[in-house]
Amino acid sequence: MNLLDTITAISTPFGKGGIAVLRISGSDAGEIADKVFCPASKKKLADIESGRAVYGQIYSNNNGQKVQIDDGIAVFFRAPASFTGEDTVEISCHGGVLVTQRVLEAIMCAGARLALPGEFTKRAFVNGKLSLTEAEALGDLLEAATDEQMALARSGMNGKLSTEIGSIYDSICNVLAAIYARIDYPDEDLADIGREEMLEVTRKNLSSLASLCDTYSTGHAVTEGVSTVIVGRTNAGKSTLYNRIVGRDAAIVTDIAGTTRDVLTEKARLGRVTLRLSDTAGLRESCDVVEQIGIDRAKSEAEQAELILAVFDGSRAPDGDDVEFVKYLKTLKGTRIAIINKSDLGILSSVTELAQDFEYVIPFSANSGEGSDLLRETVERIYIDKDLRVGEDAIISNARQNSAATRARQTLEAAISAIEGELPLEVCCVEVENSIAMLGELDGRVISEDIVSRIFANFCVGK
């Protein structure tokens, strides 16, 4: 990815439509656009007011001859007043598959190269038009499938998270600079900033950073989704529960024990929480080789899941295998919710007693949907901070951000320990500098090229 190249791509979904928009960005954007677009006024785009839409003809160069492809609209956004911060031209043509492809080919023949995935947004980041968290939020907006996801993405794009990070970053930098000045120039008449003030500022920012880290549970649940597995014995109603949450008949449901042989996974919405939901094979002893593979996969999913929906058949008296199932569930690390299914048939007290050690127990009928509201409310209570205003507050929304924020928090804690331990101020300052580095990584002030490339590689071409 050479950031000095002028790039182009189709920025609208490829296919038939009313219009298609092609974007050109780079230092030669105006010159290249003038080779393929001729305004009706016969002026060059460079002579037309920045940001003004003009009608004209779109041409290709065929062996030195200009051949009209289409007519359309062009807008020239001059740097730095563009999305990428570079000279950018957007050409709108009719949205046919062939005509769009021919316009793209004409632009490339005029000197632009095809953009890589996310390259326009990466240039916006490199040119200071977006912070890294704002760029990530833009990617989340494009992928948003719920109103909550859209609100959280808009919050990130509006700079809520970036502003909060910047406030902590600047506060730590200011006190650190003052202390270094005091250390380097002890004879100068500088403000008396020492250990106590350094401790006060560091504690204050640690508190702010800790509060920010706490938002990840909500951001993760809304955006990335909570890895959730449905487990239980055969014929407990796991697949019926799966279908009810997903909202369609995604899994086969029969009265035959062991119908589910493999892991089925889909994203599903449960209230304000996104679930990466997996239906699994019923847990039991089996001599069937294929079923046993499914059971092994079910256990593997359960051991990695953040949320475990353990389904019990409330209408059947538990036996020794049910007791072993409960013991197995206690070995899992994820949050466990006991779903006492088939409540419409009546729930035996012995089943309720079996699940009494679970923090969350929900009577449920996968057939009628009874208990769905309680399940939704329970999952929201576990993962959504009711005091957070999604769309308004600064919220950490992905694992990369959480990792950097957590490491910044840990280094600030180490700095406080060094200050309280009466270590030399120079040593304390080194610990504080480590926190600044982590905060810089969080918002892209200092970050490796590899991480940046990985982030923008997830974007579509043309964005």
N, C-alpha and C positions, 0 to 999 in steps of 0.2 A: 504494500500500500504506500505509494508515493504521494505525499500530501501536496506536492508541487504540481501534480498533473491536474488538468481540467477534466472533470468526470461528468458522466450523464447516466440516467436511468429512467425507466418508466416508474412514476411514483404513485400511480393508481393501479388497482388490481387488473391483471392482464386478462383480457377477454372482451366480449361485446358490452358496450355501454354508451351512454349519451356522449361523454367526452373521455379523453385520456389526457393525463398531464405528464409531461416529460420535463425533467429538471436537469439543468446544466450548472455546474459550480466550479469556480476556479478563476485564475487571473485572465484566462483567454475566453471566458464565457461569452462576453459581448461579441468578440470577434468571430467566434464559432457560430453563434446564433445568427449573426448577419449573413453568414454563408447559406443558411437554410431558411431564413425567415425574412420576408420583404414586407414591411408595413405598407398599407394602402396609401399612406402619405408619401411614400418613396424615401422617407428619411431613414437613417440608420438608427438602430436601437440606442446606440450610445448618445444620440442627439435628442432622445425623448426623455422626459422627466422620469426620474427613478420611481418605481412603484406604480406607474401608470399603465393600464392595460390598453393594448393597441391591436386592431384587427389587421390581418394581412394574409399573404400566401406563403405556403410552406413548399420548399423545393428540395430536390436532390440533384446531385451533380452526376450526370450520366455521360462519361467520356467527354467532359468539357462542356456538355450541354445541360442547361438548367431545365429540369422536368418537374412540373408541378405535381405534388403528391396530394395536397389538401389545402384547405384554408382554415384559419383558426385565430387564436389570441396569444399574444406574447406579453410578458411582464419582465422588465429588467430591474432587479433589486441590486443597487450598487453597494459595495462594501463600505462600511461594516454593517449597513442596515439591511441584513438578510439573515435567514435562518442559520446559515453556515458561517457568517461573518465574512464571506468572500463575495465577489461579484457572482450573482446568480440570475439565471434566466429560466423562467418557467413557460413552456409552450403548451397550449391546450389545443388538441386536435379532435376530430371525431373519433369515437371510441371503438372502432372496428379492430379486429385482431391484426389483419394485414396492414391496414393503414398505419396503425401505431408502430408496428415493427419497422415499416419503411421509414417513418420519421426518425426512429431511433437509429437506424442504419445511416441515414443521412447525416445526423449529428456526429456519429462516430467517424464517418468518412471525412467530416469537416475538421476533425482534430481532437475530439474528446474520446476518452476511454470509458468503458463500462465500469460503473461504480461497483465496489464490493459491498457485501451486506453491511448495513449500518454506517457506511462511509460518510454520508452526509451528516449524520448526527455526530460521528466522531470528529469531523472537522469543526462542528459547532462547539464541541467540548474543547478541542485543542485551541480554538480561537477565542475562548473565554465567553462564548455566548450561553453556555450551559455549564453548570457544575456536574460532577459525575453522578451525584444523587438525582439531579434534575433529569439527566439523560436516562438513567435507569427508570425513573418514573414515567418518562415518555414511552419507553418500551412496555412498561406495565399498562399504560393507557391503551396501547395498540392491542394488547392481549386481553383487556378487561372483558369479563363475561357477566359481571354483576354490577349493580349500582354501587356497592361498597368498594369494589375494586377500582371502579372509575373515580369515586370520590377520593380514595387514598392516592391514586396516581395524580390527580389534579393537585392535591395538596403538595406532593413532592415536586411537581412541575412549577408550582407557584413559589417554590423556594422555602417552604416551611422547615424542612429538615436541614437544608443547607444553611439557613439563617441561624438555627439553633447550634449547629456544629461550629459555625463561624464565630458565634458569640463566645463559646467556650474556648476555642482556639485563640482568639485575640486576647482574651483575659489572661490566659496562661502565658502567652508570648510577652505581653506587656510587663508583667511582674518579673518574668525571667530576664528580660532585657535590662530592667532596672537593677536587678541584683548583680548581673554580670558587669554592668557599668560601675557599680559600687566596688566589686571585687577588683576590677582592672584599674580603677582610678580612686584609690582610697584617700588620696589627699585633696580631691576635688570637693567642692561644696555641693554635694548631691543629696537628694532626699534620703532620709534615713529609712531605707527599706531593708529589713533583715528577716531573721528566721520566723518571727511571729506573724508578720504580714504574709510571708510566703506560705506559711501553714494555713492561715485563714483563707487565702485565695484558693489554695489547692483543695482544701476541704469543701469550699463552696462549689468549685467546679466538679469535684468528685460526686457531690450530691446531684448536680444537674446531669452529669453523665450517667449516673446510676438510674435516674428517672428515665432517661432516654433509652437505656438498655432494656428497661422494663416494658417498653412499648413493643418490643419485638414479638412477644406472644400474640398480640393483636394483629400486628402487621403481617406476620407469618401466616396466621390463620385466615386472614382476608385475601392475601395475594398469592403466596406460594401454595398454601393448602396444607392441612394437617394429614400426615400419613396415618390412615385408619384401616384397621383390619377387623372383619367380622369372623369370629371363631365360635365353635361350639361342637357338640356331638351331632351325629347324623340325624336328620329329620327334626332338628330343633327349630327350623324356620329361618335359617341364615339367608338363603337365596331370596325368600319372600321379603325379608327385611331389606336386603340389598336392592331389590327392584323398587321397593317403596321409596327408599331414599333417593335413588337415581331418577325415579319418575317414569320408568318404562320397564318392559319385560326384557331386561338385559341378560338375566340368568334363567336357565331352565329350572322349573319347579315341578317335581313329581313326588308321589308318596314312596317312591323307591329309595331306600337308604343308599347313600353314596353316589347320588346323581352328579354332584359337582366333583370333578376330577382335577381341575387346574385352577389357577388363581385368575379371577377376573378383576380388572382394575379400571375405574373411571373416576373422573372428577365430578363431584356432586356438591350442590349447595344445601347446607342445612342452616336455615336462618341466615345470620351474617357470616357464618363460617364456611370456608371452602374445605371440602374433604377430598383427599386422594384415597378413595374408598376401594377396598379389596374384599371380594367374596372368596371364601376358601373351602376346601374339602372338609367334610366332617371328621372330627378326631375320634378314632377308634382303632383297635387292633385289626389288621387286615392282612389276609394272605394274597390278595390281589396285587400284583406287582405295580400295575398302573395306578390303582387307588393309593397304594403306599407312597408312591412318588408325589401324588397330590397332597397327601398328609404331611410329608416332609416339607413340601413347599409352604403349606399352611403354617407350620411351626416357624419356618424361617421368616415369613412375613410378620408373624406375631412378635417375634423377638426383635424386629427392627422398627415396629410401629410406634408412633407417638400416642395413639389412642386405640384402645382395644374394646370392641363391642362384643362382650361375651354373652352368647345367646343360650338361654336355658328353656327347656320345654316345661312350662309351668303346670301342664296337665298330667305329667307323668311322674310317678314317684321316683326319686333319685336312687341310684344304686352305687356300687363300689367304683364303677368307671366315672361317675359324676364327681365323686369325692376326689379321685385322682386328677380329674380335669380342673377342679378348683385349686388343688395343690400346684398343678402346672401353671395356672394363671398367676399365682403368687410369685412365681420366679421371673415373670416378665417385668420389664422396666417401664413400659408405657402406662399411661393413665387408664384405669379399667372401669368400665360401666357394665353392670350386670343388667341384661335385658331379659326379663322374665316373660317369655313369649306365650302366646295362646291364652291370653287373659280372658278372651271371649268364651273359652271352654272351662274357665275356673282355675284359679291358681292354688295348688296344694301348699299347705303351711310348711311341709318338709322341704319344698324347693326354696321358699323364702328363707328358711333357716340356713340352708346350704349357702346362700349368697349374702348372709348377714354381715360378713366381714368386708364386703365391698363398700367403698365410700358412697358410690352412686348406684342405686337400685331402682329400675324403672319397670313397672308392670306395662306390658305391651301386647298389642295384637297386630301382627304384621299383615293379617288379612283385612281387618277393618280400619287400621290406622290409629286405633285408640292408643294413647301414650306418645304419639308423634310430637305433640306440643311440648310435653315434658322433656322428651329427648332433646329437642331443639334448644329449649331453655337451659338445660343442663350443659350441653356442649358450649353454648354461648357463654355461660357463667364461668366455665373452665378457661376459655381462651380469649374472651373479649373483655377488655377493661372497660367497665361501664362509665368510668369517669373520663375516658378518652373520647374526643370528638373527631371521628374519622372524617377527613376532608378539611379540618381546621388546625389540628395539632400536629406537631412534628412527630413522625412515627417511623421507626426503622422497619423496613418491609422485606429485606432479603438476607440471606445467610452471609453474604460478603460484608454488608454493612454491619451486621451483628457481630461478626468476628472482629472487625477492626475496632468497633466501639467497646467490645469486651476487653480486648487487649489494651486499649487506651485506659480503660477503667482500672485494670490490674496494675499498669505502670504508675498511675496516679496513687493507688494504694501503696505501692512500693515507695514512692516519693514521700508520702506522708510518714511512713515508717522510718525512713532515713532522716527526715526533719525532726521527728519526735525523738529519735535515737541520738540526737546531738552529733550526727555525722557532719563533716565539713560541708559548708554550703556548696562548694564545687561539686561534691558527690551528689548532693541533693538536686542540684541543677541538672546533672546528667540524667537522673531519673525523670525529671520533669520534661526534659527534651525528648525522651523516649515517648512520653504521652503525646507530645506535639506531633511527633512523626506518625503515630497511629491515627491521630485525628486528621492529619494531612492525607493519609491513605484513605480514610473513610470518605472524604469528600473530593478526592482526586487531586489535591494540591501536590502531593508527592505519591506517585504510584507507578508500578512497573508497566512497561509496554505490553507485556504478556497478558496481564490482567485486563488492561484496557481493551486489547484486541479480542479477548474472550467475551467481554461484555457486549461489544458492538457486533460481534459475529452472530449474535442471536437476533439481530434486527433483520427485517426484510431488505432486499435490494431496493433502492429508491427512497429509503428513509435515513 
